[in-house]
Amino acid sequence: MAEIEDKTSTNLFDIDTEDSPIGAVIDFLDTHLKSFPSDFTKRTSKPTETDENLISQELGIFLDRRSKDEVFRFNCQWEYPDSDRNPDFGLYTVEDRNPFAFTRAFFEIEAKKLPTGSRDYVKGKLGGIERFKRGHHGKDLLQSAMVGYIQKETCSHWHTTINEWIKELISSNTDKSIHWDSKDLLIQSDDFGKTKKYHSKNTRKIDFQEDSIKLHHYLMELN
């Protein structure tokens, strides 16, 4: 465990300048995710009926093919040996020669299908934002991302809906182990057509320590 903590405590991966690994990832996602909706719908006979895990597999292939010349690599269904709460994607630098054993990802991505039968983009045992706020995902990281696979309605519709769910938690949450406030709301930062980008700065409390994690949200219309 000591080796893991030493590796992730460095500030190198918390900076989003263009010449840092974090900056390179964000620039890469901004550049390429906007092309995924058209690529996915062209190659999928029933895009609105595709399972969430199958979409993530397709996205993993899509990203991997485009990251060959980058300073990082994607690992779909990233797994940690000390956790049963693994994100959909973990990123590691090309310098990491054994990324599957004890290396912690320097950036994580959690993906959710919209709509679902629950509000798990935001909350619950499988809740994406809640997992980051509780440190189940992105522990020791100051930035990560979420992807929303939209199979009904639009990015604007789900942006409004997700924020409504968060506002309800702000006003009525009774769970003292987690705090929700206006910083959890998604703020739009870029419009790439069928892919739109948002950001939030989510407070969290891990091992009695309070801080926050910046989440980059990419909602993609796959319908």
N, CA, C and O of each residue as an XYZ file, in Angstrom:
892
protein
N       0.811     -1.215      0.000
C       0.000      0.000      0.000
C       0.848      1.270      0.000
O       0.452      2.272     -0.595
N       2.020      1.242      0.665
C       2.855      2.435      0.734
C       3.270      2.890     -0.656
O       3.284      4.085     -0.950
N       3.613      1.912     -1.522
C       4.044      2.264     -2.867
C       2.917      2.958     -3.631
O       3.156      3.914     -4.369
N       1.692      2.475     -3.450
C       0.538      3.066     -4.133
C       0.335      4.505     -3.688
O       0.138      5.394     -4.517
N       0.383      4.740     -2.367
C       0.125      6.065     -1.857
C       1.215      7.043     -2.278
O       0.926      8.193     -2.607
N       2.468      6.590     -2.269
C       3.553      7.464     -2.687
C       3.392      7.880     -4.134
O       3.681      9.022     -4.490
N       2.929      6.955     -4.976
C       2.804      7.237     -6.403
C       1.712      8.253     -6.684
O       1.871      9.112     -7.553
N       0.601      8.164     -5.955
C      -0.541      9.029     -6.260
C      -0.491     10.358     -5.538
O      -1.288     11.247     -5.840
N       0.433     10.524     -4.578
C       0.470     11.762     -3.826
C       1.166     12.893     -4.584
O       1.047     14.054     -4.194
N       1.890     12.575     -5.659
C       2.575     13.605     -6.424
C       1.592     14.599     -7.021
O       0.487     14.233     -7.422
N       2.011     15.873     -7.075
C       1.155     16.913     -7.620
C       1.179     16.969     -9.137
O       0.381     17.685     -9.742
N       2.091     16.215     -9.768
C       2.235     16.264    -11.222
C       0.919     15.990    -11.920
O       0.613     16.620    -12.932
N       0.129     15.051    -11.392
C      -1.070     14.614    -12.080
C      -2.291     15.460    -11.728
O      -3.383     15.220    -12.244
N      -2.111     16.444    -10.855
C      -3.237     17.271    -10.458
C      -3.308     18.574    -11.248
O      -4.255     19.344    -11.083
N      -2.322     18.830    -12.100
C      -2.277     20.069    -12.871
C      -2.878     19.804    -14.244
O      -2.644     18.746    -14.828
N      -3.650     20.755    -14.763
C      -4.251     20.526    -16.083
C      -3.646     21.429    -17.147
O      -4.328     21.805    -18.100
N      -2.357     21.785    -16.993
C      -1.663     22.487    -18.064
C      -1.488     21.524    -19.229
O      -1.495     20.307    -19.042
N      -1.332     22.068    -20.429
C      -1.309     21.237    -21.625
C      -0.157     20.235    -21.631
O      -0.272     19.170    -22.238
N       0.974     20.567    -20.949
C       2.118     19.671    -20.981
C       2.143     18.694    -19.809
O       3.148     18.013    -19.603
N       1.056     18.609    -19.034
C       0.958     17.634    -17.959
C       0.099     16.460    -18.419
O      -0.688     16.614    -19.353
N       0.228     15.284    -17.784
C      -0.637     14.160    -18.151
C      -2.121     14.486    -18.049
O      -2.903     14.080    -18.908
N      -2.521     15.220    -16.998
C      -3.932     15.591    -16.844
C      -4.371     16.490    -17.997
O      -5.427     16.275    -18.593
N      -3.553     17.501    -18.309
C      -3.885     18.396    -19.403
C      -3.981     17.676    -20.728
O      -4.836     17.987    -21.557
N      -3.085     16.697    -20.927
C      -3.099     15.928    -22.170
C      -4.369     15.101    -22.287
O      -4.940     14.994    -23.372
N      -4.821     14.512    -21.175
C      -6.038     13.707    -21.191
C      -7.257     14.564    -21.501
O      -8.075     14.198    -22.345
N      -7.386     15.702    -20.826
C      -8.541     16.564    -21.035
C      -8.580     17.073    -22.471
O      -9.642     17.097    -23.093
N      -7.423     17.480    -23.000
C      -7.360     17.929    -24.387
C      -7.743     16.803    -25.341
O      -8.440     17.028    -26.330
N      -7.283     15.590    -25.038
C      -7.601     14.422    -25.859
C      -9.105     14.147    -25.847
O      -9.707     13.924    -26.897
N      -9.707     14.163    -24.661
C     -11.143     13.901    -24.560
C     -11.952     14.978    -25.277
O     -12.926     14.671    -25.965
N     -11.551     16.233    -25.117
C     -12.237     17.328    -25.815
C     -12.168     17.141    -27.330
O     -13.126     17.429    -28.047
N     -11.032     16.658    -27.800
C     -10.811     16.510    -29.234
C     -11.568     15.338    -29.826
O     -12.126     15.448    -30.918
N     -11.596     14.199    -29.109
C     -12.082     12.966    -29.722
C     -13.494     12.528    -29.315
O     -14.184     11.889    -30.109
N     -13.934     12.856    -28.105
C     -15.255     12.369    -27.685
C     -16.382     12.925    -28.543
O     -17.427     12.287    -28.674
N     -16.191     14.093    -29.124
C     -17.243     14.672    -29.960
C     -17.503     13.837    -31.216
O     -18.550     13.977    -31.849
N     -16.547     12.963    -31.581
C     -16.716     12.113    -32.760
C     -17.331     10.759    -32.434
O     -17.738     10.028    -33.337
N     -17.402     10.420    -31.151
C     -17.890      9.088    -30.789
C     -19.353      8.858    -31.138
O     -19.670      7.773    -31.627
N     -20.285      9.818    -30.919
C     -21.691      9.543    -31.247
C     -21.902      9.105    -32.692
O     -22.604      8.124    -32.933
N     -21.314      9.805    -33.657
C     -21.505      9.421    -35.060
C     -20.819      8.099    -35.361
O     -21.353      7.283    -36.112
N     -19.651      7.878    -34.789
C     -18.940      6.617    -34.998
C     -19.750      5.445    -34.440
O     -19.863      4.398    -35.077
N     -20.305      5.635    -33.253
C     -21.062      4.567    -32.585
C     -22.357      4.252    -33.329
O     -22.668      3.083    -33.553
N     -23.113      5.276    -33.713
C     -24.407      5.031    -34.371
C     -24.233      4.443    -35.774
O     -25.102      3.710    -36.247
N     -23.134      4.753    -36.433
C     -22.875      4.181    -37.751
C     -22.593      2.688    -37.670
O     -22.969      1.930    -38.565
N     -21.938      2.271    -36.607
C     -21.504      0.878    -36.503
C     -22.435      0.013    -35.649
O     -22.185     -1.180    -35.476
N     -23.508      0.611    -35.113
C     -24.402     -0.119    -34.213
C     -25.806     -0.157    -34.806
O     -26.382      0.884    -35.120
N     -26.351     -1.358    -34.959
C     -27.664     -1.497    -35.606
C     -28.796     -0.944    -34.747
O     -29.750     -0.372    -35.275
N     -28.700     -1.112    -33.405
C     -29.735     -0.613    -32.501
C     -29.079      0.174    -31.371
O     -28.998     -0.308    -30.241
N     -28.614      1.381    -31.671
C     -27.865      2.151    -30.672
C     -28.653      2.451    -29.399
O     -28.074      2.479    -28.313
N     -29.959      2.675    -29.512
C     -30.744      3.029    -28.329
C     -31.088      1.831    -27.452
O     -31.669      1.988    -26.378
N     -30.728      0.635    -27.909
C     -31.003     -0.569    -27.124
C     -29.722     -1.232    -26.618
O     -29.769     -2.322    -26.048
N     -28.591     -0.584    -26.824
C     -27.312     -1.183    -26.466
C     -27.055     -1.093    -24.977
O     -27.291     -0.057    -24.356
N     -26.568     -2.192    -24.405
C     -26.255     -2.268    -22.984
C     -25.123     -1.300    -22.625
O     -24.238     -1.042    -23.442
N     -25.157     -0.770    -21.401
C     -24.139      0.187    -20.943
C     -22.726     -0.371    -21.052
O     -21.824      0.322    -21.522
N     -22.523     -1.613    -20.625
C     -21.186     -2.211    -20.675
C     -20.691     -2.386    -22.110
O     -19.498     -2.243    -22.381
N     -21.607     -2.694    -23.024
C     -21.214     -2.839    -24.420
C     -20.822     -1.492    -25.027
O     -19.903     -1.415    -25.843
N     -21.528     -0.430    -24.621
C     -21.146      0.908    -25.093
C     -19.752      1.259    -24.579
O     -18.936      1.819    -25.311
N     -19.487      0.927    -23.321
C     -18.168      1.217    -22.749
C     -17.070      0.434    -23.472
O     -15.967      0.943    -23.667
N     -17.373     -0.801    -23.869
C     -16.398     -1.562    -24.643
C     -16.107     -0.874    -25.967
O     -14.953     -0.771    -26.384
N     -17.164     -0.402    -26.626
C     -16.991      0.312    -27.886
C     -16.190      1.602    -27.672
O     -15.314      1.938    -28.469
N     -16.499      2.311    -26.596
C     -15.776      3.549    -26.314
C     -14.319      3.258    -26.002
O     -13.434      4.009    -26.413
N     -14.060      2.177    -25.281
C     -12.687      1.806    -24.969
C     -11.863      1.557    -26.221
O     -10.723      2.011    -26.326
N     -12.449      0.830    -27.175
C     -11.767      0.567    -28.451
C     -11.536      1.876    -29.197
O     -10.451      2.117    -29.727
N     -12.566      2.718    -29.234
C     -12.496      4.013    -29.916
C     -11.357      4.867    -29.350
O     -10.573      5.435    -30.109
N     -11.266      4.956    -28.024
C     -10.244      5.782    -27.391
C      -8.854      5.181    -27.534
O      -7.878      5.893    -27.765
N      -8.777      3.873    -27.395
C      -7.477      3.202    -27.480
C      -6.840      3.405    -28.853
O      -5.639      3.656    -28.955
N      -7.640      3.295    -29.894
C      -7.117      3.458    -31.251
C      -6.566      4.865    -31.494
O      -5.661      5.051    -32.308
N      -7.113      5.840    -30.792
C      -6.718      7.225    -31.017
C      -5.656      7.717    -30.041
O      -5.222      8.865    -30.137
N      -5.234      6.882    -29.115
C      -4.277      7.326    -28.098
C      -2.892      6.703    -28.253
O      -2.078      6.771    -27.332
N      -2.621      6.102    -29.399
C      -1.351      5.408    -29.598
C      -0.139      6.322    -29.459
O       0.921      5.880    -29.017
N      -0.286      7.588    -29.831
C       0.840      8.520    -29.778
C       0.802      9.430    -28.558
O       1.555     10.401    -28.481
N      -0.075      9.118    -27.600
C      -0.201      9.962    -26.412
C       0.730      9.486    -25.293
O       1.335      8.418    -25.392
N       0.839     10.291    -24.226
C       1.694      9.937    -23.087
C       0.953      9.061    -22.087
O       1.488      8.751    -21.023
N      -0.265      8.661    -22.416
C      -1.079      7.856    -21.514
C      -1.762      6.746    -22.297
O      -1.775      6.746    -23.527
N      -2.334      5.792    -21.551
C      -3.087      4.706    -22.143
C      -4.385      4.511    -21.347
O      -4.451      4.817    -20.156
N      -5.415      3.995    -22.032
C      -6.694      3.692    -21.392
C      -6.751      2.211    -21.036
O      -6.307      1.355    -21.801
N      -7.304      1.928    -19.866
C      -7.580      0.550    -19.500
C      -9.063      0.453    -19.168
O      -9.510      0.972    -18.145
N      -9.826     -0.216    -20.036
C     -11.262     -0.376    -19.817
C     -11.508     -1.342    -18.669
O     -10.825     -2.359    -18.550
N     -12.494     -1.020    -17.814
C     -12.803     -1.808    -16.620
C     -11.573     -1.922    -15.720
O     -11.203     -3.011    -15.280
N     -10.958     -0.787    -15.461
C      -9.782     -0.715    -14.595
C     -10.085     -1.348    -13.242
O     -11.126     -1.078    -12.643
N      -9.171     -2.191    -12.762
C      -9.394     -2.883    -11.497
C      -8.244     -2.627    -10.534
O      -7.073     -2.679    -10.907
N      -8.609     -2.350     -9.283
C      -7.620     -2.219     -8.225
C      -7.635     -3.486     -7.388
O      -8.710     -4.028     -7.128
N      -6.485     -3.974     -6.958
C      -6.462     -5.202     -6.161
C      -7.066     -5.042     -4.778
O      -7.387     -6.035     -4.125
N      -7.231     -3.781     -4.313
C      -7.712     -3.547     -2.952
C      -9.108     -2.951     -2.927
O      -9.506     -2.363     -1.922
N      -9.866     -3.091     -4.019
C     -11.182     -2.449     -4.070
C     -12.148     -3.264     -4.904
O     -11.757     -3.927     -5.864
N     -13.429     -3.206     -4.523
C     -14.467     -3.835     -5.336
C     -15.308     -2.765     -6.027
O     -16.372     -3.061     -6.571
N     -14.829     -1.520     -6.004
C     -15.541     -0.414     -6.651
C     -14.621      0.183     -7.707
O     -13.953      1.188     -7.463
N     -14.590     -0.429     -8.858
C     -13.654     -0.022     -9.893
C     -14.336      0.841    -10.948
O     -15.479      0.573    -11.317
N     -13.643      1.882    -11.442
C     -14.227      2.757    -12.472
C     -14.241      2.070    -13.829
O     -13.584      1.049    -14.030
N     -14.998      2.646    -14.759
C     -15.073      2.060    -16.094
C     -13.764      2.179    -16.856
O     -13.410      1.290    -17.629
N     -13.041      3.282    -16.640
C     -11.759      3.475    -17.308
C     -10.746      4.045    -16.320
O     -11.066      4.930    -15.527
N      -9.537      3.532    -16.377
C      -8.426      4.105    -15.639
C      -7.327      4.455    -16.621
O      -7.104      3.727    -17.588
N      -6.645      5.552    -16.387
C      -5.568      5.968    -17.280
C      -4.233      5.892    -16.563
O      -4.120      6.272    -15.398
N      -3.239      5.404    -17.257
C      -1.894      5.322    -16.713
C      -0.928      5.863    -17.757
O      -1.230      5.853    -18.951
N       0.228      6.334    -17.315
C       1.199      6.896    -18.251
C       1.992      5.772    -18.908
O       2.071      4.661    -18.383
N       2.573      6.075    -20.059
C       3.331      5.056    -20.796
C       4.573      4.630    -20.033
O       5.155      3.593    -20.353
N       5.005      5.404    -19.024
C       6.166      5.019    -18.228
C       5.860      3.877    -17.277
O       6.768      3.198    -16.798
N       4.569      3.664    -17.003
C       4.181      2.576    -16.095
C       4.268      1.252    -16.840
O       3.436      0.965    -17.701
N       5.270      0.449    -16.512
C       5.508     -0.789    -17.244
C       4.594     -1.927    -16.806
O       4.395     -2.883    -17.556
N       4.036     -1.835    -15.599
C       3.176     -2.906    -15.107
C       1.898     -2.293    -14.549
O       1.691     -2.310    -13.335
N       1.032     -1.751    -15.411
C      -0.106     -0.949    -14.951
C      -1.261     -1.744    -14.374
O      -2.229     -1.150    -13.900
N      -1.194     -3.050    -14.397
C      -2.356     -3.824    -13.981
C      -2.226     -4.411    -12.575
O      -3.190     -4.977    -12.061
N      -1.064     -4.290    -11.947
C      -0.858     -4.915    -10.653
C      -1.036     -3.928     -9.500
O      -2.024     -4.009     -8.771
N      -0.101     -3.004     -9.327
C      -0.157     -2.117     -8.170
C      -0.187     -0.640     -8.535
O      -0.156      0.217     -7.652
N      -0.245     -0.339     -9.810
C      -0.301      1.046    -10.244
C      -1.716      1.605    -10.069
O      -2.695      0.972    -10.466
N      -1.812      2.777     -9.480
C      -3.101      3.455     -9.420
C      -3.221      4.400    -10.601
O      -2.255      5.066    -10.974
N      -4.394      4.456    -11.180
C      -4.620      5.357    -12.312
C      -4.434      6.803    -11.865
O      -4.742      7.143    -10.723
N      -3.928      7.662    -12.766
C      -3.791      9.069    -12.426
C      -5.029      9.853    -12.846
O      -5.126     11.050    -12.574
N      -5.984      9.183    -13.511
C      -7.231      9.813    -13.944
C      -8.226      8.684    -14.150
O      -7.882      7.644    -14.711
N      -9.463      8.883    -13.697
C     -10.480      7.841    -13.824
C     -11.719      8.388    -14.531
O     -12.031      9.575    -14.446
N     -12.413      7.494    -15.227
C     -13.638      7.863    -15.929
C     -14.734      6.861    -15.568
O     -14.548      5.651    -15.697
N     -15.865      7.370    -15.120
C     -17.033      6.546    -14.838
C     -18.118      6.872    -15.857
O     -18.399      8.043    -16.112
N     -18.727      5.846    -16.439
C     -19.742      6.039    -17.473
C     -21.114      5.579    -16.983
O     -21.218      4.584    -16.266
N     -22.155      6.297    -17.366
C     -23.520      5.962    -17.000
C     -24.454      6.132    -18.197
O     -24.290      7.043    -19.008
N     -25.423      5.246    -18.287
C     -26.417      5.300    -19.344
C     -27.587      6.191    -18.917
O     -28.027      6.139    -17.769
N     -28.078      6.995    -19.835
C     -29.236      7.856    -19.590
C     -30.264      7.635    -20.695
O     -29.924      7.776    -21.869
N     -31.496      7.296    -20.366
C     -31.993      7.158    -18.999
C     -31.735      5.765    -18.433
O     -31.430      4.819    -19.160
N     -31.867      5.674    -17.123
C     -31.870      4.377    -16.446
C     -33.108      4.346    -15.556
O     -33.865      5.316    -15.499
N     -33.305      3.252    -14.879
C     -34.448      3.158    -13.986
C     -34.226      3.874    -12.668
O     -35.125      3.919    -11.829
N     -33.027      4.439    -12.471
C     -32.718      5.133    -11.224
C     -31.973      6.424    -11.537
O     -31.834      6.811    -12.697
N     -31.506      7.069    -10.509
C     -30.762      8.320    -10.683
C     -29.272      8.081    -10.487
O     -28.584      8.904     -9.883
N     -28.772      6.964    -10.991
C     -27.413      6.576    -10.640
C     -26.318      7.344    -11.369
O     -25.139      7.069    -11.147
N     -26.665      8.295    -12.228
C     -25.620      9.224    -12.671
C     -25.156     10.048    -11.474
O     -24.000     10.464    -11.393
N     -26.097     10.275    -10.540
C     -25.818     11.142     -9.393
C     -25.604     10.371     -8.107
O     -24.561     10.516     -7.469
N     -26.576      9.548     -7.711
C     -26.562      9.032     -6.340
C     -26.851      7.543     -6.274
O     -27.200      6.916     -7.274
N     -26.699      6.985     -5.073
C     -26.997      5.584     -4.824
C     -25.741      4.731     -4.768
O     -24.629      5.228     -4.946
N     -25.932      3.441     -4.517
C     -24.811      2.506     -4.424
C     -23.974      2.514     -5.691
O     -22.753      2.371     -5.636
N     -24.635      2.683     -6.841
C     -23.928      2.736     -8.113
C     -23.809      4.165     -8.641
O     -23.405      4.371     -9.785
N     -24.154      5.140     -7.824
C     -24.171      6.526     -8.269
C     -22.798      7.044     -8.648
O     -21.853      6.934     -7.867
N     -22.681      7.605     -9.836
C     -21.393      8.062    -10.327
C     -20.808      9.203     -9.522
O     -19.704      9.084     -8.991
N     -21.541     10.323     -9.421
C     -21.031     11.463     -8.663
C     -20.842     11.086     -7.202
O     -19.843     11.461     -6.588
N     -21.795     10.348     -6.639
C     -21.675      9.954     -5.231
C     -20.434      9.111     -4.996
O     -19.773      9.268     -3.970
N     -20.105      8.227     -5.915
C     -18.906      7.405     -5.744
C     -17.646      8.262     -5.680
O     -16.743      7.986     -4.891
N     -17.587      9.300     -6.512
C     -16.437     10.198     -6.441
C     -16.438     10.985     -5.139
O     -15.381     11.203     -4.547
N     -17.615     11.414     -4.686
C     -17.694     12.185     -3.453
C     -17.322     11.346     -2.232
O     -16.810     11.878     -1.247
N     -17.574     10.056     -2.290
C     -17.232      9.169     -1.173
C     -15.821      8.586     -1.291
O     -15.357      7.896     -0.383
N     -15.146      8.861     -2.398
C     -13.809      8.329     -2.582
C     -13.769      6.900     -3.066
O     -12.703      6.285     -3.089
N     -14.929      6.350     -3.460
C     -14.936      5.012     -4.040
C     -14.265      5.028     -5.411
O     -13.639      4.049     -5.818
N     -14.402      6.146     -6.117
C     -13.659      6.409     -7.348
C     -12.809      7.655     -7.114
O     -13.196      8.547     -6.359
N     -11.654      7.707     -7.764
C     -10.842      8.916     -7.730
C     -10.217      9.242     -6.394
O      -9.834     10.389     -6.162
N     -10.102      8.275     -5.513
C      -9.461      8.539     -4.226
C      -8.023      8.992     -4.472
O      -7.305      8.387     -5.268
N      -7.611     10.041     -3.799
C      -6.277     10.639     -3.941
C      -6.109     11.413     -5.239
O      -5.033     11.956     -5.488
N      -7.145     11.480     -6.076
C      -7.063     12.258     -7.313
C      -7.848     13.554     -7.149
O      -8.861     13.587     -6.451
N      -7.384     14.612     -7.788
C      -8.076     15.894     -7.725
C      -8.897     16.183     -8.971
O      -9.660     17.149     -9.001
N      -8.747     15.347    -10.009
C      -9.556     15.502    -11.220
C      -9.869     14.132    -11.808
O      -9.046     13.218    -11.755
N     -11.060     14.004    -12.364
C     -11.471     12.802    -13.083
C     -12.632     13.186    -13.989
O     -12.903     14.373    -14.176
N     -13.324     12.198    -14.555
C     -14.386     12.529    -15.513
C     -15.538     11.542    -15.424
O     -15.398     10.433    -14.908
N     -16.680     11.979    -15.942
C     -17.833     11.118    -16.124
C     -18.332     11.264    -17.552
O     -18.220     12.330    -18.157
N     -18.888     10.175    -18.085
C     -19.468     10.172    -19.423
C     -20.908      9.697    -19.315
O     -21.188      8.690    -18.665
N     -21.815     10.414    -19.946
C     -23.220     10.016    -19.966
C     -23.613      9.550    -21.350
O     -23.514     10.302    -22.320
N     -24.068      8.285    -21.444
C     -24.528      7.734    -22.721
C     -26.019      8.034    -22.880
O     -26.851      7.335    -22.302
N     -26.359      9.042    -23.641
C     -27.757      9.446    -23.790
C     -28.415      8.632    -24.893
O     -27.967      8.653    -26.039
N     -29.479      7.915    -24.547
C     -30.193      7.099    -25.521
C     -31.638      7.564    -25.709
O     -32.406      6.971    -26.467
N     -31.983      8.626    -25.009
C     -33.305      9.240    -25.166
C     -33.194     10.693    -24.735
O     -32.522     10.992    -23.749
N     -33.843     11.602    -25.458
C     -33.790     13.040    -25.202
C     -32.433     13.614    -25.630
O     -31.746     13.030    -26.468
N     -32.055     14.749    -25.059
C     -30.878     15.493    -25.498
C     -29.936     15.795    -24.330
O     -30.267     15.565    -23.166
N     -28.753     16.317    -24.673
C     -27.812     16.732    -23.631
C     -28.434     17.804    -22.730
O     -28.309     17.749    -21.507
N     -29.098     18.767    -23.345
C     -29.703     19.853    -22.567
C     -30.756     19.322    -21.600
O     -30.839     19.767    -20.455
N     -31.559     18.367    -22.067
C     -32.577     17.760    -21.206
C     -31.928     17.108    -19.988
O     -32.371     17.307    -18.857
N     -30.878     16.332    -20.228
C     -30.263     15.611    -19.119
C     -29.429     16.506    -18.226
O     -29.294     16.230    -17.034
N     -28.871     17.564    -18.770
C     -28.185     18.547    -17.938
C     -29.165     19.128    -16.921
O     -28.860     19.216    -15.732
N     -30.335     19.519    -17.400
C     -31.366     20.062    -16.519
C     -31.829     19.026    -15.503
O     -31.967     19.326    -14.317
N     -32.069     17.799    -15.978
C     -32.571     16.739    -15.096
C     -31.558     16.382    -14.015
O     -31.921     16.258    -12.845
N     -30.297     16.215    -14.391
C     -29.245     15.882    -13.420
C     -29.142     16.974    -12.363
O     -29.023     16.675    -11.175
N     -29.185     18.225    -12.780
C     -29.112     19.314    -11.811
C     -30.340     19.369    -10.914
O     -30.242     19.763     -9.752
N     -31.495     18.978    -11.444
C     -32.696     18.915    -10.601
C     -32.527     17.849     -9.522
O     -32.898     18.069     -8.369
N     -31.966     16.689     -9.890
C     -31.705     15.637     -8.897
C     -30.763     16.144     -7.808
O     -30.978     15.888     -6.623
N     -29.718     16.865     -8.218
C     -28.750     17.384     -7.247
C     -29.402     18.427     -6.340
O     -29.154     18.446     -5.134
N     -30.227     19.285     -6.913
C     -30.915     20.309     -6.114
C     -31.823     19.664     -5.069
O     -31.944     20.171     -3.954
N     -32.456     18.555     -5.422
C     -33.291     17.835     -4.456
C     -32.437     17.323     -3.301
O     -32.854     17.386     -2.144
N     -31.240     16.816     -3.610
C     -30.347     16.337     -2.559
C     -29.857     17.487     -1.683
O     -29.715     17.329     -0.470
N     -29.601     18.635     -2.291
C     -29.163     19.798     -1.517
C     -30.226     20.197     -0.491
O     -29.906     20.558      0.641
N     -31.485     20.128     -0.902
C     -32.568     20.608     -0.034
C     -33.105     19.553      0.921
O     -33.659     19.888      1.968
N     -32.942     18.259      0.564
C     -33.622     17.241      1.377
C     -32.748     16.083      1.852
O     -33.259     15.158      2.483
N     -31.455     16.106      1.569
C     -30.605     14.998      1.974
C     -30.532     14.874      3.497
O     -30.293     15.862      4.192
N     -30.737     13.670      4.008
C     -30.667     13.430      5.454
C     -29.493     12.529      5.833
O     -29.310     12.209      7.008
N     -28.704     12.121      4.850
C     -27.554     11.251      5.094
C     -26.373     12.114      5.527
O     -25.799     12.835      4.711
N     -26.010     12.044      6.797
C     -24.956     12.890      7.336
C     -23.560     12.470      6.894
O     -22.590     13.182      7.153
N     -23.447     11.333      6.236
C     -22.133     10.872      5.791
C     -21.714     11.502      4.464
O     -20.595     11.279      4.003
N     -22.604     12.289      3.843
C     -22.283     12.930      2.574
C     -22.977     14.286      2.521
O     -24.115     14.427      2.969
N     -22.289     15.275      1.972
C     -22.826     16.635      1.902
C     -22.981     17.047      0.447
O     -22.070     16.863     -0.361
N     -24.145     17.608      0.117
C     -24.410     18.098     -1.234
C     -24.612     19.602     -1.182
O     -25.322     20.110     -0.315
N     -23.979     20.321     -2.122
C     -24.193     21.764     -2.196
C     -24.134     22.217     -3.654
O     -24.013     21.392     -4.559
N     -24.221     23.531     -3.879
C     -24.335     24.057     -5.240
C     -23.105     23.768     -6.103
O     -23.195     23.808     -7.330
N     -21.963     23.478     -5.486
C     -20.765     23.169     -6.268
C     -20.887     21.835     -6.999
O     -20.153     21.571     -7.952
N     -21.824     20.992     -6.545
C     -22.035     19.699     -7.205
C     -22.789     19.843     -8.521
O     -22.808     18.912     -9.327
N     -23.410     20.996     -8.750
C     -24.184     21.202     -9.976
C     -23.273     21.251    -11.198
O     -22.145     21.738    -11.123
N     -23.772     20.741    -12.326
C     -23.016     20.728    -13.577
C     -23.132     22.086    -14.267
O     -24.230     22.613    -14.450
N     -21.995     22.633    -14.642
C     -21.938     23.907    -15.364
C     -21.389     23.641    -16.755
O     -20.323     23.042    -16.897
N     -22.111     24.085    -17.793
C     -21.657     23.819    -19.151
C     -20.411     24.636    -19.481
O     -20.321     25.822    -19.162
N     -19.442     23.964    -20.133
C     -18.208     24.644    -20.500
C     -17.911     24.584    -21.993
O     -17.206     25.455    -22.504
N     -18.429     23.574    -22.715
C     -18.187     23.462    -24.152
C     -19.363     22.784    -24.833
O     -20.053     21.958    -24.235
N     -19.583     23.146    -26.097
C     -20.637     22.548    -26.915
C     -19.995     21.978    -28.169
O     -19.533     22.720    -29.036
N     -19.971     20.645    -28.257
C     -19.380     19.963    -29.409
C     -20.451     19.331    -30.291
O     -20.176     18.352    -30.986
N     -21.652     19.867    -30.275
C     -22.738     19.296    -31.054
C     -23.450     18.202    -30.269
O     -24.104     18.491    -29.267
N     -23.335     16.961    -30.704
C     -23.985     15.851    -30.014
C     -23.260     15.461    -28.728
O     -23.761     14.642    -27.957
N     -22.105     16.033    -28.498
C     -21.394     15.885    -27.229
C     -21.262     17.261    -26.599
O     -20.811     18.206    -27.247
N     -21.656     17.376    -25.337
C     -21.510     18.635    -24.620
C     -20.736     18.383    -23.324
O     -20.868     17.341    -22.682
N     -19.935     19.369    -22.972
C     -19.068     19.223    -21.799
C     -19.509     20.133    -20.667
O     -19.925     21.270    -20.887
N     -19.411     19.610    -19.452
C     -19.771     20.334    -18.244
C     -18.673     20.094    -17.205
O     -17.806     19.240    -17.393
N     -18.717     20.841    -16.127
C     -17.773     20.582    -15.045
C     -18.459     20.828    -13.706
O     -19.442     21.564    -13.615
N     -17.924     20.205    -12.691
C     -18.388     20.423    -11.319
C     -17.199     20.255    -10.392
O     -16.233     19.573    -10.734
N     -17.266     20.865     -9.235
C     -16.221     20.709     -8.227
C     -16.873     20.155     -6.979
O     -17.511     20.885     -6.221
N     -16.709     18.866     -6.774
C     -17.507     18.140     -5.795
C     -16.765     17.938     -4.484
O     -15.670     17.376     -4.446
N     -17.389     18.410     -3.412
C     -16.794     18.226     -2.092
C     -16.853     16.758     -1.701
O     -17.772     16.039     -2.093
N     -15.876     16.322     -0.932
C     -15.860     14.937     -0.470
C     -15.181     14.878      0.898
O     -14.438     15.777      1.292
N     -15.463     13.796      1.596
C     -14.862     13.571      2.905
C     -14.381     12.135      2.951
O     -15.180     11.199      2.951
N     -13.060     11.970      2.991
C     -12.451     10.648      2.963
C     -11.527     10.507      4.164
O     -10.616     11.312      4.358
N     -11.770      9.473      4.970
C     -10.948      9.239      6.170
C     -10.865     10.505      7.022
O      -9.796     10.873      7.508
N     -12.005     11.157      7.191
C     -12.161     12.361      8.022
C     -11.452     13.585      7.446
O     -11.367     14.615      8.114
N     -10.943     13.490      6.216
C     -10.305     14.626      5.560
C     -11.246     15.188      4.495
O     -11.792     14.435      3.689
N     -11.434     16.495      4.491
C     -12.316     17.131      3.521
C     -11.514     17.815      2.425
O     -10.550     18.527      2.706
N     -11.909     17.603      1.186
C     -11.334     18.309      0.049
C     -12.353     18.283     -1.079
O     -13.549     18.157     -0.815
N     -11.920     18.397     -2.316
C     -12.854     18.351     -3.437
C     -12.177     17.716     -4.643
O     -10.950     17.641     -4.712
N     -12.984     17.264     -5.585
C     -12.488     16.708     -6.831
C     -13.202     17.404     -7.979
O     -14.422     17.564     -7.944
N     -12.462     17.815     -8.988
C     -13.056     18.431    -10.168
C     -13.433     17.331    -11.145
O     -12.597     16.513    -11.527
N     -14.701     17.317    -11.549
C     -15.178     16.331    -12.510
C     -15.491     17.010    -13.838
O     -16.171     18.035    -13.884
N     -14.987     16.424    -14.906
C     -15.299     16.853    -16.260
C     -16.399     15.918    -16.771
O     -16.188     14.707    -16.850
N     -17.544     16.452    -17.109
C     -18.688     15.651    -17.545
C     -18.862     15.776    -19.058
O     -18.904     16.879    -19.602
N     -18.961     14.634    -19.721
C     -19.210     14.616    -21.161
C     -20.516     13.867    -21.412
O     -20.575     12.649    -21.240
N     -21.564     14.589    -21.818
C     -22.836     13.965    -22.162
C     -22.873     13.787    -23.675
O     -22.611     14.729    -24.423
N     -23.202     12.571    -24.127
C     -23.147     12.254    -25.556
C     -24.472     11.681    -26.019
O     -24.980     10.731    -25.424
N     -25.034     12.246    -27.068
C     -26.300     11.767    -27.630
C     -26.039     10.588    -28.567
O     -25.516     10.752    -29.670
N     -26.412      9.409    -28.103
C     -26.201      8.177    -28.891
C     -27.522      7.660    -29.428
O     -27.747      6.451    -29.463
N     -28.394      8.562    -29.845
C     -29.735      8.161    -30.326
C     -29.963      8.656    -31.741
O     -31.027      8.419    -32.314
